[in-house]
Amino acid sequence: MSERLTPSFIDAASLRHATGFMADARRIQRESGRKPGGQHFLSAELLTRSRRIFSESRLLAVLAEAPSPVPEHVLRHICDSFEEMCRRRRIEVQDSLRPSIYRLLAIELAINTHLFEASPEKVAPATVYNGSLDCLWEMFPQFCEMPYLFRQAATAYPSDPAGYLKKLHESISELERDERFVEFRDTPSVFRNAAIGYPSDPAEFLKSVQRSIRELNSNEKFAQFRDTPSLFRAAAVHYPSDPARYLEQVQNTIRELESDDELAEFRDTPWVFRDAALNHSDPAAFLLNAKKVIAQLKADDRFIELHGRAHTLREAAIQHGADPAAYLLSLLNTGNKPPAPHSSRLSSPKDSSATPTR
């Protein structure tokens, strides 16, 4: 008889027993030091019992048919993978526990699929060996603003995503304390990029970044950027194979923008061209849109007193594009002068979430 999704059907004691059993099995797997994965060697008898549980389980059917479904073949695969893990570690799975184990595996997979915004197939291995991974956010709050790191941990290091994040944190902390790299302490993303992109020797990568920065700074072709040393740093970190070529491309883009008659009104504030070239995939389109925003701000009666401050309006449209009006109102309400223009936002040009190119 098929199970019903009602509280009266759920055997809380069986679920608690299954939860404890799964935790012990996963601990034994970790302590074995053996790599998970590989081919399954489950008996035909066991596979028959497994398929019967699936055919009789309403919960597994609901998950397979949900608006964001977990495909049945993936559900079956994680259950088979858990069985194979137990077989290799010589852990006997009681028949009475299997339905509860399969339900819990399915629920854990659905949770992880939602948490990591990834396909069930991608997070299935991590689910088998770790269960629900919602604890990662509590364990590593320093990475909460970088969800891609949690996803990378779960998909690239499924046997121990927490261990990967712990090593990453330790590596970043070690780099931050290293006196050789004190110049990077004002841009901690540099340490993060080194630890993520070059885990075998992040310190050596940072030393190569330092060498590239010195070479770029001494290159007369890039003298125009010497007042923006963060640009040299960004080029060396994010384009390590050829940072000079990247800077040449930036120069070419700036020249094209400066010669564009549609953008002539910005020629008295060259930082605008530099900002667009560094931070936007289509800098010309970005600046054309900025012109429209500036025109809208000028037409807004709230900002009449700012009509003679072209720089302030440009600052609002270009560097506070999410809500330029709110930025201007904050200046007017506080009586503060607008800050000096920043010629770039260079922790990571155009793509702040990208992993550095090797």
N, C-alpha and C positions, 0 to 999 in steps of 0.2 A: 504494500500500500504506500502511495506517495506521501512524503512528509508534508506538513502544512506549516506555513510561516506564522505560527501563533505561539504566544508565550507558553501555552500549555504543552506544546510539543517539545520545546527546547529543553534538553536535559542539561541543566547548568552544571551538575557534577561531572558529566561526561566531557563537557567543554573545558572545565577546569583541569581535568585529568589530561585531556589532549594538549592543552596549552603547556602544562608542565612537561609532558613527554616531548613536545616539539622543541622546547627550550633546551632540554637535556641533549637531544639528538644534535641540535645545532652547536651546542657547546663541545660535544665530543668530536664533531667534524672539525671545528676550529682547532682544537687541541691536537688533532691528528697531524696537522701540518701538511696534509695531502691536498692537492689541487682538486677542486670540485669539477663537475662537468664530464664530458665524454659520453660514450655510448652506453645505453641502458641494457641490462641483461636480466630483465624481470621474467619470471616464469609465466607460462601461458595461463596457469591457474590464477595467479595473482592478477594478471591483466583482466581476466574474466570477472573476478570479484570487483575490481576497480570500475569496470564499465557498468556493472550492475548498479553500483552506488550512484553513478552519474545518471543512469536512466531513471532511478527512483527519487532523485533529489530535486525538489522544487526550487530550492535556493540556487543551486548551480544553474538551473534552467533560467531563472529570473536574471541572474548576472549575465548570462549569455545573450539575453534578449533585451537588456536594459537600453535606454537612450544612448548611453555611452557604453556599449557592450564590451564584455570580456569574452572573446571568442572561445567556444567550447574546446577547440583543439589546444588552445593555450592553457586553459584550466586543466585539461587532461595531462598536458606536458608537465606542468609544475607538480602535479600530484605524482606522476611517474618519476620525476626527478627527485622528489623527496623520498619516495620509496627506494630508489636506487642509492641515494645517500645512506639511508639506513641499512640497506643490504651490504654496502661496502664496509660500513663501520660495525657490521654484525649486530645491529640493534633490531630486536624483534618487535614488529608492529602488531599489536593485538587487533584481531578482526573487529572487536567491539568498538575500538577507537577510530577506525578508518573513516566512517562517515563524519565524525566531528573534526578530524584532522583535515579532511578534504574541504569541509565548510570553512574552517579557519584559514586554510591556504587561499581559498577563493576570495574571502573577505580581505585578507592582507594584500592580495594582488590588486584588488579594486582600489584599496586605499593608496597603494604606492603609485598606481597609474594616475590617480588624481593629484597626489602630492608633487610628483615630478613632471607632470604635464607631458608624459611620454606614453608611447604605445605599450600595451600589456606585454608584448613580446620583448621589449627592451628591458623592462624591469622584472621580468619573470625570474631570471637567475638570482638576482639580489633578494627577491621575495623568498625563494626556496631556502636560502642559507641564512637569512636574517629575520624574516617576518616583516611586519610593518616597520617602516623606517621613519615614522614621524618624530622619533626621539632625536634625530640628527639636528633638528632646528634648536632644540633645547641644549644639546651637547656642544654645538658650535655656533653660538649667537653672533660671533664676529663675522660669519659668512652669510647672515640672513639676507643681506642686500644683494647677494650674488647667487640667485637660485640656480644658475647654470652649474655652479660648483657641486651642489648637491646632486643634480642630475648626472654630472660626470662621474661623481663618486659611485652612484648606484649602477650606472651602465658600464663603466669601464673597470670598476673594481668590485664586482658583485659579491665576492666571497667575504670582503671586509671593507665596506664603504666608510665606516667610522674610523677604521685604522688608517685609511688613506687621508681622510680629513685631519686626523690627529697629526700625521707626519707632515702634512702641508702646513698646518698651524705652527708646528715646531720649527720647520724650515724657515718660514717667514719671520718668526721671532728671532731665530739665530742670525738671519741676515740683518734685521733691524738693529741688533746689538753689535754687529761687526763694525769696528771703527774704520775699516777700509772703505765702507760704503756710507759714511755719515752724510755725504752730499745728497743722498737719495731720501733722507728721512722726512723731507717735506713733501714727498710724493710716494706714499706707501704702496701705491699701485705698482710701482716698479718692482718692489720685493715680491708682490703677489704674482706678477707676470713671470718673474724669474723662477719662482718655486713651482708654478704650474707648468710652464712651458719647458723647463729644463731641470726636471727633478733629480737627475743623476749628478749634476754639478751646477747648481744655481749661482754659486759664488764665482765660478769661472765665467759664466755668462755675464754677470755684472762687471767683471773686470774687462771683458771685451766691450761692454757698453761704455765704460770709462775711456777706453782707448779711442773708440769711434767718436765720442764727444770731443775729445782733444783734437782729433784730426779734422773734424768738421769746423770747429771753432777757428782753427788756423788756416782753413782754406779760404782764400780771398774771394772765391766765387760766391761764398755765402756770408760775406761781410754784412749784408743788409739784415741778417737775422741775429747778429751778435747782441742786439738789445733784447732778444727773446731767447735766452739760453735754454728754456724749457723745450723749445722746438728741436734743438739738437738732441736733447734727451729723448724726446718722443720718437724722433727718427731712428736713433740708435736702438731703442727698446723694441719698437714695433716693426721696423724694417731692417733687421740686423744683417741680412745678406747683402744689402746695398743701400745704406742710408743716404749716401750722396745722390744717388739716382732719384730717390724719393724727394729730396729737397729741390733738385732740378725740376721735377714735375710741378712742385709747388710754385716755383718761380715762374714757370711757363704759364700756369693757370692765373697767377696774379697779373702778369703782363696782359693776358687776354682780357681779363676783367677791366683793367685800367684803360684799355683801348676801346672798350665797348661804349659807344656813344649813349646807349640806353641807360648806362650806369654812371654817366658823367657827373651827376650831382654828388657822388661819393668821392671824387678825386681829391678833395681837400682833407679827407680823413682816410689815409691809405690803410689804416688798421682794419677797415671794413673789408677790403679785398683779401687781406691776409686771413682774417677770421673765416670768411666764406670759403676760401681755398682749402683751409685746414680742416674744417669741421662739417662740410656738406658735400655729398656725392655729386650734386648738381649746383655748384656755387652761383652760376648766373641766374638760374631759376629762383634760387633762394633770395638773391638780392632784388630781383624784379618783384618778388612778393613783398620784400621788406619795403620797397617803394610804396606799394599799395597800402601797407599798414601805416606808414608814416603819413600818407595823405589822409587816412581815416583819423589818425590822432590829431592832425591839424584841424580837421573839420569838427572835432569834438570840443564843445564850448568849455568843458572842464579844464582844458589845457591851453587856453588862449594866452596866458602869461608865458608859455613855453615856446611860442612861435619863433622867437628870436634865438632860441637855443637849439639849433639844428643837431648839434652833437648829442644832446640829451634825448631827442626824439629817435635818433639813430640807435643810441644805446638801448633804448626800450624795445625797438622793433627787432634788433639784431641779436642782442644778448639776453633779452627777456621775452623772447617770442611766445612763450606759453601764455603769458598774460601781460602784455606791455602796458595796458591801461592801469592795471593794479600797481605795477612798478612806479609809474608816474604819479599816481595818487599817493603812494607811500612817501615819495619825495616831497610832494606838496604839503602833505599833512604833517610831516616831521620838520619841514624847513631845511632839510639836509641838501647839500650840494650833491649832484650826481658824482659817482666815483669816476676816477680816470679810466679811460677805455682800456680794456684788456685786449691785447692784440691776438690772443689765442686762448683756447681752452685745451691744453695740450697733454693731459694725462694719457690720452689715447686718441690720436687723430681719426676722426670720422667714424670710429667703431670702438667704443670704450669697452665692449664686452668681449672683444676678440682675444683669442689666445695668441700669444706672440708667434710670429713666423720663425721657424727654425732655420 
